[in-house]
Amino acid sequence: MNAETQRSLRRKEFITSSLRSLRLCVPSFWGRLAGHVWLVLAVACLAASGCARDSERTVTVYSSVDETFGREVLAKYKSRTGVRVDVIFDSEAGKTTGLIQRIRLERDRPRADVFWSSELFGTILLAREGLLAPYDPPAASDIPPRYRDAEHRWTAFGLRGRVLAFDPARIQVQEVPTTWQSVAEPGAAAKLAFANPLFGTTRGHVAAMFALWGPERATAWLKELRANGARMVDGNSTAVRELAQGHVALAATDTDDVRVANRKGARLEMAYPDLGDGGTLLIPNSVAVLAGAPNPRAARALVDYLVSAEVEERLARSDSGNVPVRGPLREKLGLALPPESKVPYEAVADAMDEAVAAVREILVR
């Protein structure tokens, strides 16, 4: 018999004993009625306390982070706390977008408690739609303001960079474009694989172009990319695989995809093209408590863990190689922040709808 069953039996014995005593003291009809009322209230209280325990011991997560890394982090949390963590991951091809649509469809009856995304832009859109609950995690107090929502609806951490991966055996370093604008030119585009910009970090990357360059210039870039023979594939890891297998010489992707490929035997290098304001786009993880979460206390506890310096260090040391947003942690690990575009994340979210519409018209028709 486990401890929980023993506690339950003791509570039932207490209720029965108390009711018996009450009936002996007040044998009248009103006494018996009072006893029955007391019993109902006691059982209701018992049921409520049971629900409270369930809400603290179970949490459901929707996550678009790479499953290998996500499961490692969540398994560590479960082993430390004993909390049951149910997690649903998005597919590679539909990164983030599928889960965002699911959260929207479930808005009247949420089934998940926490949204842990591999990017930030969709999280910002969910916050604007009222689908995220305000929560200011104490563990995030040392995270810079750029990576924290002013209304405490989300927190960001663990950066990945948008890069051009290349095979030095197939292309000379001096031939690799140094700006994202030049990636669409004939000499580069014909050698390029990139993920479908309707999904994941590539979607945010194109939206950042619309935000920073303006719609006219960004639309022209998409048309040039198509006209010059760039190859669109299902996801970032697929783009890197095309590169590693020698089908292309360049891949627009994220830093973690290149690191994972190299751990598996590839010999790829990375360049950080300038988006137009001095650096490339760095995209953080983001996490939030969902509005109407079935288990809000468990959700907040998990968010505290995910935004902690401990988890950010774990991600930095993993094959994913996420760069911490915390400056002191980067110093501790000997990591430098790559040259970063300063385009505001909120501006990227503002440009998302227009960017997606242009991608549908130009690349996915």
N, C-alpha and C positions, 0 to 999 in steps of 0.2 A: 504494500500500500504506500503510495507516494505521499509527500508532505502536504500537497494541495488537497488530496482526498481526506487525509486526517483532519485538516483544518475545517473542511466542509462538514464532516461528521460531528466535530465538536460544536460548530455553530448550530447545527440541527438539534443536538442534544440540549444545548442552552435554551433554544426557543421552546422545545417541548417541555423542559423542566419549568421554565418561567410561566408558561401557559397553565401547567398543572397547578402550580402554586397560586396563580391568580384565580382559578376556578375554585380551589379549596377555600380561599379567603372570601370570595364573593359568589355564593352558590345561586344567587337569584338570576332571573332572566337577563337583567341588565348587566349583571356581572359576566354571564356567559357571552353576551353580545360584545361587551368591552374586550373580553378575551379574544374573541374571533377577530375583532378589528385590530387588536394589538398584533395578532399572528399575521394578518395580511400585511400590515405595515412592516413587520420584521422581515417577512419573506421578500417584500418589495425592496427593502433596504439591502438584503442579502444579494438579490439579483443585481441591484445597481452597483454594489461593490464589486461583483463579479465582472460586470461590464467594464468598470474602471480598470480592473486588473488586466482584462483583455486588451484595452486600449493602450496600456503601457507596455505590453509584452508582444505586440504584433504591429508591424508597419508594412505598408505596400508601396513600392517604388516603381515609377515609370522612368526608364533611363535610356538615353541614346549614346552614352559613352561606350567605348569599345568593350565588349562583353568580358573579355579576359581580365582587363584592369578593373572593371566595375565589380565583378564577382570577388576578386581578391580583397578589395576594400570592404565590401559589405560582409564578407565572411569573417573578416577580422572584427568588425563591429559586433556581429552575432556571437562570436566566441567570447568576447569580452563582457557583453551585457546579458546574454541569454535571450535577447529579443529575437523573435522570429521575423525574418525579413523576406517578404515575397517580392520578387522583382520581375518586371517584364521589360525586355530590351527591344529596341527598334531594329529593323533590318539595316544592312549596310546601304542598300540602294535607296531606302526611304528615310535615312537618318533624320531624326528629330521631327520631321514633318508629319509622319504617321502618328506619333504619340501626341503631338499638338492637336491634331484633328480629333483624336480619341478623347482628350481632355475636354475639348469643346463639346463633343457629343454627350459627354457624361456630366455636364455642368449642373444639371438639376439633381443628379444623384451620383456624386463622385465615388469612384471605386478605389482610387489611389490616394495616398497621403502626401507623397513627396515626388517632385519632378526634378530629376538630376539630368541635366542636358549637357551635351558635348559642346554646345555653343550658347550664346547669350541672346541673340536677336529674337528668336521665337519666344524665349522666356519674357522678354520685354513686351512683346505683343500680347501674351497671355495676361500679364500684369495690367495692361491697359484695358483689357476686356473684363477685368474684375474676377479673374479665375485663380488668382493667387492671394493667399492670406498674409497680412502683414506680420512679420516676425523679425526682430533684430537680434540675431544670435550673439551671445556674449563672446563666443570663440572667434568672432570676426572683427573684434574691436581694433585689431592691428592691420586690417586690410585697408589699402588706400581708397579714398572716396570714389575714384574712377570705377572701382569694381564693386560698389555697393549702391543699391537703389536708395534714393533720397526718402522714399516712403516705406523702406524696409520690406519690400515684397520679394526681393531676390538678392542673392549674394554670389559674386563671381570669384573664381580662383583658378590656378593651374592653367597657364597659357600654352597654346600651341601656335606656331607661326604658319602663315601661308607662304609656301616656298615653291621654287622650281627645282625639282629633283632631276638629276642628269647622270648619265653614264659617261664617265671620262674616257672610256674606251671607244665611244661612238661620237663624241662631240668635244671639241676643245673648250677649255674654260672661257677663253676670250670670246667664244661664239655664243655663250649663254646670255640671254637678254638681262640687262641690269634694271629695266623698268617693266612694270606690268603693261604699260601702254605698248611697248615694242614686242610683247609676246604675240600679238595678233598679226605682226608683219609676216610677209611670205616666207622669209628664211627661217622663221621660228615656228609659225603655226603649223606648217606641214609636218613638223617633227613632234608635235605636241599631242598628249592625251590629257583630258580633263574630265572631271566628274560632272554629271548632269546638274546644272545650276538651279534646278527646281528643288533641290534637297541639300540638307546638311550645310557644312561650312562653305562649300562653293556657292551656295545660294547667298550666304552672307557676304562672301567676297565680292560677288557681282553687285549686290546692293550697296556695298561700300564704294564701288566705282561710281554708281549713280549718285551717291551722296556727295562724293568728293569732286568728281569731274562734271557733274550735271548730266541730265538725261540725253541731250543731243550727242555729246562726246561718247558717253557710255554705250548708247545704242549703236553708234557708228563702229565702236570697237567690237561689239558682238557680230555685226554684219561682216566685218573684216575677218574675224576669227573663222566664221563659217566659210567665207569665200576662199580663204587661203588653206583650207584643208585640215583644220584641227580635228582630232578624233574625240568624240564625246562617248564616255563609258558610264557604267552604272554607279561607281563610287570612287573615292580617293584610293582605296587599297587596290581596286582594279586598275586604275591609272598607273599606280606604281608597279603592279605586276606586268602590265604591258611594257613598261620601261625595262624592268629586270629581265624580261624574256626577249628583249631586243627588237620589239615591234615598233617602238618609238625611241626618240633620243631625249625627250623632255616630258616631264609630267608635272602638272599643276596640282599640288596636294598639300597635306599638312605634315609638319615635322615628325609626328609620331608614326605615320605610315612609312616614312623613309627609315626611321630607326628600327622598326619591326622587321622590315625587309632586309636590312643589313644584318640583323641578328640571325636571320635565316640563311645567310650566305651571299646576299647580293653585295655589290660594291658600288653603291650609289653615293653621290655627293649632293649637297644642297646649296642653292643660292637664294638670297632674300631680296628680290626685286623691289624697287621703290614704287609705292603706289602713287606717288606724286607729291607727298609732303614730307619726304625724308625717311620713310621706312615702309615696311610691309605691314599687312594687317595681322595683329596678334589676337587670337580668339580664345577667350577663357571658357572653362566649364562654368555652369551656373546651377544653382539649386534653390528650391523654393518649397514652401508648404502650400498645398493646394487648398483653395477656398472650399469649405465644407468637408474637409478631410475626415474620414470616419474615425481616425485615431490621432487627433491633433497633438496630444502630449508626446506620443511616441514619434510623431513626425518632427516635432521641434527638437527632440533629443537627437534624432538622427542627423538633422541639419547641423546642429552644433558640432557633431563629429565630423561631418563632411567638409565643413569650412575651416576646420582646425589646421594649425600649422603642421600637426602630425600627419594628416592625410595629404596635405600639399607636399610635404617632404617625401612621403611614400610614392606619390605620383611622379615626383622629380627623379627618384631613384629607380623607378620601374622602367621597363622597355619603352613606355610611352614618352618619358623624358619631358613631362610638362614643366615649364619654367614657372617658379613661384611668383606670385604678385607681391609677396612680402620681400622688401629689400634686404632686411637682415638675414632672412632664410637663404636668399640667393648668395649672399656673402659667405654664409656658413658652408654652402655646398660648392662654392667656387664657380657659380654660374653667372653669366652676363645676360642681360636683357637684349635681344636682337634689336636693331633699329626698328622703331615702332611708328606706324602711322598714328596720327593723333585724331583721326576722324572720330567724332563722338559716336558711341554705340547707339545712342538714342536716334541719331541722324541716320544711321544705317537701317534701323528698324523703320524709320519714317519712309525710306526709299524702297522698302521691300516689295510692296505691291506693284509699283511701277517697274521694278527690275524683273520680277517674276512674269509680268505681262509681256515684257519685251523678249524675255527668254523663250516664252511659249510661241511667240510670233516668229522669231528669227531662227531659233535652234531646234525647237521640238515640233514644229509644224509637220 
